[in-house]
Amino acid sequence: MKINLRKAVNRFFSNPSFEMIYSEAMANALDANATVMSIDISIKSFDQPESMTIKIQDNGDGFSDENFQRFSSLMNTKDSSHKGLGRLIFLKYFSTIKFDSIFKKDKQFIKRSFLFNERFDGDKKDDVVETASTTGANLLFESFNNIQLKAYDDIIPGAIITYLKNYFLPRLYAVKQAGGTFDLRVSLNTEKDNPSKKFISSVSSFSLDELPVLQEKLLENQELDLFKSEFKLLYYIDSSYNEEMKNVTAICIDDRAIELNLLDNQKLPESHKFIFLLISEYLNEKIDDARLNINLSSNELDTLKRIFFDQISEIISNSVPAINERNVETRNRLSAKYPHLDGLFPQNSVGLLDESKSIEIAQNKFFKEQKEILNAETLSDEMYDRSLIQASRILAEYILYRNKIIQKLKDVDSKDKEKKVHDLIVPMQKTLYSENRFENRFINNAWLLDDKYMTYQTVLSDENIEKLINEITDDKEAPSDLRPDIAFVFSDDINTCDHPVDVVVVELKKKGLDFLDNRTVIDQMKQRARRLLAYYPSKIQRMWFFGIVEIDPELRLSLEEEWTPLYSKGDVFYKEEEVFPTNRELKRIGTSKIPVSMTILSFDALWKDAESRNDMFLDILKKSIQKYSQEN
């Protein structure tokens, strides 16, 4: 029965890699008991692939009648570990492959020649060779039929050697253990070099003597019992720098190493190279006909990868202590910087921890935990404990944000405009309402003055005093000629409560001003107070006025004469200032003066006192999170 080879090629090898040409030829050579193999590539230049020819030779048993019969019939294999399709890959890239083989038959050396192309139907030519003394095969690949080569490594000797050595590692290692030999040589001859890509005429070779001695570990894992087969791990760790050696993490299928790339994206010391090979009879034949896809269910493959990865992690940690030490340092550094994620950073890793990836993993765990708790219909004791620690993590995350604001305040200097400080407390031209308190938590930083001001009803930033008055009364004649820097209405909702509210007014002065300019903050506070006295005590039950300035020695001396210093990490002065209302307000309230609470604090006091409170909160949260992480 004949078959359309072109259709067969496209069906079984729709998107193969070029290097599969070499692996199929080497598999045939090893099956034929070859001990020597050579690959010689000739090409004018990389961008002229049509000029390429490849000559592959080996000293194996040659194409005997039995071997040729199998070659001439697709999927006619000698055992289940062979697929009987590999030679089709040759026709994916080359239109013509000339075969010359010498084999021994009835004590005679026979030369068998045939042309393998899309029209191949088993024709061959046999001749007795009187002068021959050894068997072998000679393959000549001509008429490259693809548009272009995809990668320089496809035809660079060193890269080809590395690929074949890693791909056939299980089989080559078995040959070495049995006392056998195998030598491989690859050469490239080109007319136009490209040294930057290492694309130059060159020769590379490999011998079984170069294979390292692999250590063996029998894997014991309850999950592996499900596969009803023994699994063992062969591994090697090279502590000498070897640029050409590549890390290998593969499973063995039909004497071939199928790469899983478990060390990709892992930060490993450049001074070490690693080989890890997972072997089990269970894995034999678990690959498709083209040897491109592993035939395991997603659950099976995920389980094997996870167990394999954990074993690799343990071996590397034990074999390279410096990695473990570095990882401990990294975890400690991340826990200090992100205490709300403490205990969520990866504990087991292959190689050096990647900080960005570790933070991402911890955040995903954090969000997953939140989701589980929020979706729980009832809270068990264990779930209740988890919910408490989750709340601590969320609050710690917010406290860390506060630290960022405090740090920005620390960095303010005389070159910065007043707006910078203003925006750090509350952005200018913003009005915030309590119903959006959660959404506004990262722009309203009233806690810098005192945490109690977080219970605001309304925050007005750089708005006319008319708007403030409108928030607490329906006065249609409210003046609008003043703009407090920041004003808070807090403690109760004016629309629902049956008693007056509290009001806080904050005035700011940029750093670097002189004594007289800084003193004007007192007059500004009095000015704002006069406008509000008309609504005291009917609508306003308490008023606090804050002036934030840079307190130099002269201003400090002036304040110490009349104002009371308060306990603070910086300079804070307090005074009940008697404020005389304007004629308009005097008519309403019927009194000549009212005492108003005023506080002047330095920039240092603003951030230092806030930092002190913040550190206390964060320390409590960190210790509770750390204790929970250690216990769980």
Salt bridges, closest charged atoms under 4 A:
ASP31 OD2 - HIS82 NE2 2.79
ASP31 OD1 - ARG171 NH2 2.75
ASP40 OD1 - ARG185 NH1 3.02
ASP65 OD2 - LYS105 NZ 2.86
ASP65 OD1 - ARG112 NH2 2.67
GLU66 OE2 - ARG70 NH1 2.83
ASP79 OD1 - HIS82 ND1 2.71
GLU118 OE2 - ARG6 NH2 2.51
ASP126 OD2 - ARG112 NH2 2.82
GLU142 OE1 - LYS98 NZ 3.51
GLU216 OE2 - LYS232 NZ 3.87
GLU223 OE2 - ARG306 NH2 2.78
GLU243 OE2 - LYS198 NZ 3.90
ASP254 OD2 - ARG291 NH1 3.13
GLU314 OE2 - LYS217 NZ 3.81
GLU355 OE2 - ARG333 NH2 2.51
GLU369 OE2 - ARG386 NE 2.70
GLU372 OE1 - ARG386 NH2 2.53
GLU382 OE2 - ARG386 NH1 3.56
ASP416 OD2 - LYS420 NZ 3.64
ASP423 OD2 - LYS419 NZ 2.37
ASP451 OD1 - ARG402 NH1 2.82
ASP451 OD2 - ARG613 NE 3.14
ASP462 OD2 - ARG483 NH2 3.75
GLU463 OE2 - LYS467 NZ 3.83
ASP475 OD2 - ARG584 NH2 3.80
ASP475 OD2 - ARG588 NH1 3.23
GLU477 OE1 - ARG584 NH2 3.87
ASP481 OD2 - ARG531 NH2 2.72
ASP492 OD2 - HIS499 NE2 3.02
ASP502 OD2 - ARG542 NH2 2.86
GLU507 OE2 - ARG528 NE 2.83
GLU562 OE1 - LYS575 NZ 3.29
ASP571 OD2 - ARG556 NH2 2.70
GLU577 OE2 - LYS526 NZ 2.56
GLU577 OE1 - LYS575 NZ 3.06
GLU578 OE1 - LYS593 NZ 3.11
GLU585 OE2 - ARG584 NH1 3.50
GLU611 OE2 - LYS410 NZ 2.77
ASP619 OD1 - LYS623 NZ 2.82
